[in-house]
Every structure is written in C-alpha cells, then in structure tokens.
Amino acid sequence: MNQERIRRVIANMEAEGLTQMIVSSTASLYYLTGLWMEPHERMIALYLDDTGRAKLFGNEIFGIVPPQGLPLSVHKDGENPVKDLAREIRPGKLGIDKFWSSKFLIGLMELRPDMTPVQGSGPVDKARMRKDSLEIEALRRSSAFNDKVVEQVIAKVKEGAVENQLAAEVNRLYLELGADCEGVQLVCFGPNGADPHHSADGTVVKAGDSVTFDIFIPFNRYWCDMTRTVFFREAGEKQRQVYDLVLRANLAAIEKIKPGVFLSEIDKTARDIIAEGGYGPYFTHRLGHGVGLECHEPPDVGNVSEFPLEPGMVFSVEPGIYLPGEFGVRIEDLVLVTENGCEVLNKAPKELRIVE
C-alpha cells in the first residue's frame, strides 16, 4: 500500500465527512495498492475507513497477491460476493466508487439496510489529480513517445493514404516503443474531421483535406494523449483562418495556466478567442480533461469547472473547430501545472503544416 497516497485519501474523506468507503475502479486500486486487476463481471473492492484500516475483497480467480499489510478476503464463483464485505462495514454512510456495479451495491444494501450509500469517488479522484514525482516522470516519458509517433505517422500522409491503415500504423509504432496495448486511434480526413470522435474508416486522403491525428495509449500504465492537424498538399484561406484561431486558443489557454486559476477560466480563455473569430458554435466540447492512469480522468476542464489549479495536475488543452461537411481542426497538448505556471509535455510542432 502506498501510505502517502492513503493519507491523502483519508484527508479528503474527512473533508467530505466520510468515515468509510469502497474503492473498485481498476486505476484507483492500482494507485493505492499497486495491483492492476480487470474484474469484468466479477467483484473487486477495497474497503477503507478514516483510521487507515483497509481490506481487499475479490474473487479467487484473480489470483491476488496483496501487498504486505493488506488483508485479503476471497470468494468463489457461485458464492455471494458481498457477504464478507457486508460484515466489515459500519452502520451509516458508506462512500461508493462511481464505477462499482449496481448488482453489488444492491446486494450489499439488502444485507446491510443500516448502511446509506453516498457518492464516494471524490477522495481518491482528488488525490489522483495531483501527480507525485514518479507519476510526472511516467507522463513525461509517455508524451515523449507520442511526439515520436505523431511525427512518424504524419510523414506517411501520402497519395493513397487510408484512415484506418494510418490508425493501424499508429498502433504498430506504439507497440514498437513498448506501449501496454493497442488502442482506437482517431484519424480523420477532410469532412470526417468535423466529427470530434470520428472512427477511422476506409476514407482515402485527397488534396486539400485536413488530416487530424488524435492519438493516445498507456506506457507503463500512464497515458499520453495529443492531437495534431495538418493539411494534405494545400490549405485554403478558410482552413488557414480556422487553424490560426485554434492555435491561438491553444497557446492563450496554456499561457493562462498557473496555480490558483480556475479551470473554467482556462476553458473561457480558449473559447473567447474562437468565439471572437466567428466560430464559437463550432467549438462543441470542453477544453480538456485530466490524464494519468486513465486517458480521461478528473479534473474536467470545462466552463463549469469551478476548481482551482494546483501544482501536479496534468490535463489536456485541446480547442477545436468543427465545420460539418467541410473539415475540422483540433490541437491538443498535455500540460503539467507547476509552482509558477505550466510545463507542456508535448514537443511536436504546432505551426500550420502542409504535407506531401
């Protein structure tokens, strides 16, 4: 168990008036225990109270070898998975991880009607928002790998290039560098770029297309995430104007980042630039999201995110403009909040580029 992280979670529990909670998120369990388990339909749950007492509950099929000092209770397939857990908890409020399956929660409520479930993800989420030195180095390494991959795949935008083939190439390059797995990479040509989450298909690139790469994968559990948009052979005046707006929004938002500034202010900084340029309705998503053990995790960088920046936070800054039937432009970097400002983890160029 990582005792420093446990202490931070307990402090957050006390701030929220929680005396006990259940952690079931794969990433959060890893954060606290060093154990990475994908339970699928089976139950895994870490019970934690405000004294630091912890106990892990899981199916014997997981083959769990808990860290020293962490008691383990195992059950078999066919047994009630929450029976032993029900004996452990105290009456009153119990914080519940937002990812815990309702079938387990309902089963626990039936056995312990004196327990009141409440939202309980906050204490761990808030602890995970501030990365420690080991996490920061892991995220720097992941982003450095991403810089290499994006440059190599941009170089492959040539006559006859196909979206899904380039997406497969991104995965191949990731695996060569030691990525944990393959992923679903976003590669978008021309009008497909107007869909922020377009799934790469058999579209073939043509002259004048915008080409957007939004590529992301974990290395040693910690994610990289970056978006670059280039143009194939030529870029029209409107494309240049839109690209310039998105780039200015990206740079201005990054310039705004420092401890104490609210996340909503970062979003507003980028959004105002795009709105003043006449494309406000076409910036259709939040400015960004936290990145760490998950590609999308707190904090949310949006217009209602009334949360001040703190050193150690890592999140994306990804303004975009999406014009249906025409093209899209998105530029995304990961940033680390420092004591005096921020560090941009991505180094790949962002100036307008016309390839081939």
N, C-alpha and C positions, 0 to 999 in steps of 0.2 A: 504494500500500500504506500502511496505517495503521501506522507504525513503532512507536508506543507500544503498540498492541494486539499487534503481532508480538512485542515484547519481553515482554509479559505471558504470552503463549502459550509462548514459549521457556522462561521461568522455570518455568512449570507442567510443561513437558516434562521439564526437569531434575529437578524434584521427583518425577516419576513414573519416572525412569530411562529416558526415551525420547530417542533421538537423531535420529529421523526419523518423519514421519507424513504421512498423506494426509487432506486436508480435502475433503469432497464435498457437505456439507449446503449447500443454497441460502442459508440465512440466515447460516451461518458464513462462507461465501465472501464474501458481501456485507459482513459485519462486518470482514473482513480486507482486502478488495480494493476495495470499493465497486462491485463488479459483481454484478448480480442476474440469475441465469440459472436457468431451469427446464429441466433437461436431459431430463426424461421418460425414455424408454428409452435415450437416448444417454449417453455418459460425459463427466463433467466432474470434474477432480481437481486440487487444488493440492498439490504436494509441498513440504514444509517440513522443514528439518533444524535442528539445535540451533545452527548458526552463523548462522542467519537466511537461508540460501540458499533461495530459493523458485523454483518453476517451475509454470506452469499448463498443463494438458493438456485439450484439448477438441475437439469436432467442428467442422469448418469451417463447418457450417450455422449455428452460433451467432453468427457474425459478431463474435467477441470483439475488442474494442479494449482491450488490457490497460493498466493504469496504468503510468506511467513507471517503468522499473527492474524490471518483472516479465516475464521471458522467457515466451514462449508457444510451445507445440508443438501443431500441429493435425493431425488425421487426417480422412479422408473416410469416408463410408458405405461399407461393404464391406471396409475395412481393419481390422486388429486394433487396437482402441482402446488396448490396454495395452502395445503393442510398444515405443513410445518411453519410456513410463514405466518399463518394466522395466529399461531401460538406465540410468536415473537413480538408482535406489535402491541403497543399500549392503547388503551381507550383514548378517544379524542381525535384530533386532526391528524391525518396522515398525508404527507405530500406524495403525489403520484406523478411519475415521469410521463410526459405527454405522449411518449411512444408506447407505453405499456398497453397491451391488448385488452379490450373491454371484457373479453371472456375470462381473463384472470382477475380483473378488478371486480367484476360482478360476483365471481366465485368467492373472493375474499370478503366482499360485503355481506354475502349470505352467511358466512361463518362468523363474522365479527360485526354485528349490527351496531355495536357501541363505537365503531370507528367511522369517522367522517372524512371521505376523500376530498382533497383540495389540490389545486394546481401546484405541482411541486418541482417543476423543471428549473425554475429561476435560480436557485442556489448554485447548481452546477453550471448552468449556462453562463451566469455572471462570472464565475471563477474561470471558465474556459475562455471568456472574451479577452482576458489579459494573459497573453502568452509569456511563458518563462523563457529563460535564455536557451534552453535546449530546443524548445519549440520554434523559437525565432530562427535559430540556425537551420533547423529542418525546413522551414518555409523558404528561407533564402536559397537553400540547395535546390528545392523543387522548382522555384521560379527560374533559377539559372538553367536548369534542364529545359524548361519551357522556352526560354529565349533561344536555345539551340534548335529546338524542334520547329518553332514557328519560322525561323529563317530558312531551314531546310525545306519545309513544305511550300513556302512562298516561292522558292526557286523552281518548284515543279508546276507552277501555273503556266502552262504552255498550250499551244494549239491541241485540241482534242482532250484536254483535262476534264475529268468527270468528278462530280461532287463526292459520290460515295467511295470512289477509288482514292481520292485525296484523304478522306476521312480514315480509310484503312491504312494509308501511308503514315498518318499521324500516329496511329496506334502502334504500327511497326517500329517507328522511331522511338516512341516512348519505351517500348519493351526492350529495345537495344540498350537504352540508358538505365534500365533497371526498375522501371515502373512496377507497381504492385499488381497491375491488371490492365486489361483493355477498357476503353470507355466508349461512350456515344459522343463522338466529336461533331461539332456544328460547323459545317462547310456550306456556304451559301453563295450562289452565283446570281447576279442581276436581281430580277424581281423577287427571287427567293429570300434575298437579304432583307426584305421588308417584313418578314416573319422572324421575330427575335429568337424563336426556338425552332426554326425550320430543321427538319430531319433530312440529312443528306440523302439524295436520290440519284437517278441517272442523268441529271441535267449536265449538259456539256457547255463549257465556257465559250463565250463569244466576245468579239471585240466590243469594248465599251462597258462590259459588265463590271460592277463592283464585285469584289471577292472577299467575303468575310470568313475569317477563321476564329472561332471561339473554342479554344482547346483547353482541356483540364484533365488531370489524373493525379492519383496519390503516389508519392515516392516515400517509402518507409512510413506509411500512414498519413503523411501530411500533404495536402493538396497544393497544386499550382492551378492557376486559372488566369487566362489572358485572352484578349481579343485584339486582332489587327485586321484592318480593312485596306485592301489595295485595289487597283484598277487594272484591267487587262487591256493592254495596247493603247488605250486612250481614255481620257476623262473629260466629260463635257463641263460647261460652265456651271450648271446647276449642281453637278456632282462635286465640283471643286468647292463651291459655296457651302454645301452641306458638310463636306469633310472639314472645312475650316471651322465651322461652327462647333462641330463635335469635338475637334481637337482643342479649341479654346475653352470649351466647357470642361473637358478633362483636366487641362492644365490649371484652370482657375480653381476648380474644386480641390485639387491637390495642394495648391498654394494656400488654401484656406485652412488646411488641417493642422491642428495643434491641440494640446490638452486643454480641456475646458470648453471648447467649441461644441455646440450641439450637433448631433448627426443630421438633424433636419436642416441646419444651416448649410452643411456641405451639399446636400441634395438641392437646396434652393439656389445656391451659387451656380451650379451647373444648369439647372432648369431655367433660371432667368436669362442666361446667355442664349439658350436655344429659343426661348420664347421671344426675346427681343429681335432675334434673327428671322422671326416669322414662322417658325416650325414647332412651336410649343405643343400643339395637339399630337405631334408625331413622335414625341418622346414619351413612350407609353408605359414605362416601368420605373421602379425605384432606381436610385443611382447605384446601389450596390448592396453587398451582403458580406457578413463575416466569412472568413476562410480559415480552416485549421485542420482538425481531424475529419471534418466534413467539408465538402465543397460549398455548401450553403448552411451556415450556422449563424447564431447571433454574433454581432448586432445587425439589425436591419438598418440600412442606410436609406431612409425614405423621408417623405415630407411630414410624417407624424412621429418621427423617432426623436422624442424629447429625452435624449440620453447624452450626457457629456462625454467627449472623447477622453481616454485615459492612455498613458503610455503602455505599450504592449499590445494594444488592439491591432488586428490585421483584418483588412476588409478590401473589397473591390471598389474601384471608381470606374464606372462603365456607362457614360452617357451614350445615347444613340438617337438616330433619326431614321424613321421607317416610313417610306413612301409607297403605299400599295400599288402594285403593278409596275413600279419603276425600279427602285433599288433601296438598299439600306446601308447605313454606316454606323458602326459601333467601335469604340476604342476603349479597351479595358486594361487597367493595371491593378496589381495588388500593392497596398501601402501598409507600412508599419508606423503606428503613431510613436514618436519619440518624445523625449522630455521637452524639446523645443519646437517640434514641427513633425515632419514625417520622412520616412525613407521609402522610396519607390523600389519595390523588389524586382520589377521587370526592367530590363535594359534594352529590349528590342526597339528599333527606331519607330517613331510615330509620325514623321513627316509624310506628306502625301507621296505615294509611290505608284508609278505606272510600270508594270512588269511586261516582259516579252516585247 
